[in-house]
Amino acid sequence: MKLSFSAFLQQHGFSPKQAKLLDQETETLHLSARTIFTRQADKVEYLYFVSQGLCQACYHTAGGKRFSKEFYWSGDCIINFESLLKPQVSPYSLETLSASSLVRLPISQVQLWRQQNHACYQHLLETQLLYKENKERFMLLHTPQQRYQLFSQQFPGLKQCLTDYQLASYIGITPISLSRIKKRLRN
């Protein structure tokens, strides 16, 4: 289902007229699966709204390993708060996992919302804070098997879209450990 950025803005403190003006500053991207739209170490220039599709934030190590940071799907905003708050490059890459439609808005607009303490900025910040709190609890309080089971229960459709490597890195284990967990649960 394709979601509207304008509707998102109106749900979070903007009038229809303000949302329409902001919409004029956006650009819509239609990207195929496996498209990197922000590389690790790129300057952060945009907030992205996922109208349709599935994306991920991913860390890359010097040794060639990849770690899935988080996943985004229709209706999510992708914003790098660390780079918004401190002038620095993106510490991770952003890529599509499926064909996706993204709306991008210059980060300067988000910086303005921050200065104005706008309700939309507050919503973005609270959403990110809740995600971080939940992920921390998920990683600290559960065994790898429990993390796999919880992820499978909470995101059954998402699990089907990910490779074992992506899923394993997200829940903090190796693909081999994930394979063993799956085998143990099947028996």
C-alpha positions in Angstrom: 0.0 0.0 0.0 1.4 3.4 -1.0 1.3 6.0 1.7 1.2 9.8 1.3 3.9 12.0 2.8 1.4 14.9 2.9 -1.0 12.8 5.0 1.9 12.0 7.4 2.7 15.7 7.8 -1.0 16.5 8.4 -1.1 13.8 11.1 1.8 15.4 12.9 1.1 19.1 13.2 0.9 20.6 9.7 -2.2 22.1 8.2 -3.1 20.9 4.7 -1.8 24.2 3.2 1.6 23.8 5.1 1.8 20.1 4.0 1.2 21.1 0.4 4.0 23.7 0.6 6.4 21.2 2.2 5.4 18.7 -0.5 6.8 21.2 -3.1 10.3 20.8 -1.5 10.3 17.0 -1.8 11.4 14.7 -4.5 10.0 11.2 -5.1 12.4 8.4 -5.9 11.3 5.1 -7.4 14.1 2.6 -6.6 14.6 -1.0 -7.5 15.6 -3.6 -4.8 19.1 -3.5 -3.6 19.7 0.2 -4.4 21.9 2.1 -2.0 20.5 5.6 -1.6 22.9 6.8 1.1 26.4 5.3 1.5 28.2 5.0 4.8 30.3 8.2 5.1 28.1 10.2 2.8 26.9 13.7 4.0 23.4 13.4 5.3 21.2 15.6 3.1 17.7 14.2 3.4 14.9 12.8 5.5 13.3 9.9 3.6 9.7 8.9 3.9 8.9 5.3 2.8 5.7 5.5 0.7 6.1 1.9 -0.4 8.6 -0.9 0.0 11.2 -2.1 2.5 14.5 -0.5 3.3 17.3 -1.1 5.8 20.1 0.9 7.6 23.3 -1.2 7.6 26.8 -0.8 9.1 29.8 -1.9 7.0 33.0 -2.9 8.8 36.5 -2.5 7.3 36.7 -6.3 7.3 33.7 -6.5 4.9 31.0 -7.5 7.4 27.5 -6.0 7.4 25.3 -5.4 10.4 21.6 -4.6 9.9 20.8 -1.6 12.2 17.1 -1.3 11.5 14.4 -1.9 8.9 11.9 0.6 7.5 8.6 0.0 5.6 5.6 1.9 4.3 4.8 4.9 6.5 8.3 5.1 8.2 10.6 8.1 8.2 14.3 7.5 7.8 16.3 10.1 9.6 19.9 10.1 10.9 19.5 11.9 14.2 23.2 11.6 15.0 24.2 13.5 11.9 21.3 15.9 12.4 22.5 16.8 15.9 26.3 16.7 15.2 27.8 17.8 11.9 29.1 14.4 10.7 28.8 12.0 7.8 26.4 9.0 8.0 27.8 6.2 10.1 25.7 3.7 8.1 24.3 3.1 4.6 20.7 3.1 3.6 19.4 0.7 0.9 16.2 -0.7 -0.5 15.5 -4.4 0.1 12.5 -4.4 -2.3 11.3 -2.0 -5.0 10.5 1.1 -3.1 9.0 4.6 -3.5 10.7 7.1 -1.2 9.9 10.8 -0.7 13.0 12.8 0.3 12.9 16.2 2.0 16.0 18.3 2.6 17.4 17.8 6.0 17.5 21.6 6.4 13.7 21.5 6.8 14.0 19.0 9.6 16.7 21.3 11.3 14.1 24.1 11.1 11.5 21.9 12.7 14.0 21.2 15.5 14.6 24.9 16.1 10.9 25.5 16.2 10.3 22.5 18.4 7.6 21.5 15.9 5.2 18.6 16.7 6.5 16.7 13.7 10.0 16.8 15.0 8.8 15.8 18.4 7.0 12.8 16.9 10.1 11.7 14.9 12.3 12.0 18.0 9.9 10.1 20.2 9.5 7.3 17.6 13.2 6.9 17.4 13.6 6.9 21.2 11.0 4.2 21.6 12.6 2.1 18.9 16.0 2.4 20.6 14.6 1.5 24.0 12.7 -1.5 22.6 15.8 -2.7 20.7 18.0 -2.4 23.7 15.6 -4.4 25.8 15.2 -6.9 23.0 19.0 -7.4 22.8 19.8 -7.4 26.5 16.9 -9.4 28.1 16.5 -12.3 25.6 18.6 -15.2 24.4 19.3 -15.5 20.7 16.6 -18.1 20.3 14.1 -15.8 22.1 15.1 -12.9 19.9 14.5 -15.0 16.8 11.1 -16.1 18.1 10.1 -12.6 19.1 11.2 -11.2 15.8 9.2 -13.9 14.0 6.1 -13.2 16.0 6.3 -9.4 15.8 7.3 -9.2 12.1 6.1 -12.3 10.3 5.9 -10.6 6.9 9.2 -9.0 7.3 11.0 -12.2 8.2 10.0 -13.6 4.8 11.7 -10.7 3.0 15.1 -11.0 4.7 18.0 -13.2 4.1 19.3 -15.2 7.0 22.4 -13.0 7.0 20.3 -9.9 7.4 18.1 -11.4 10.1 21.0 -12.8 12.0 22.9 -9.6 12.0 19.8 -7.7 13.2 19.2 -10.0 16.2 22.9 -10.1 17.0 24.0 -13.6 16.0 25.8 -15.3 13.2 24.0 -16.9 10.3 25.3 -20.3 11.5 23.8 -19.7 14.9 20.5 -18.7 13.3 20.6 -21.9 11.2 21.1 -24.0 14.4 18.2 -22.2 16.1 15.9 -22.8 13.2 16.8 -26.5 13.1 16.3 -26.8 16.9 12.9 -25.2 16.6 11.8 -27.5 13.7 12.7 -30.6 15.8 
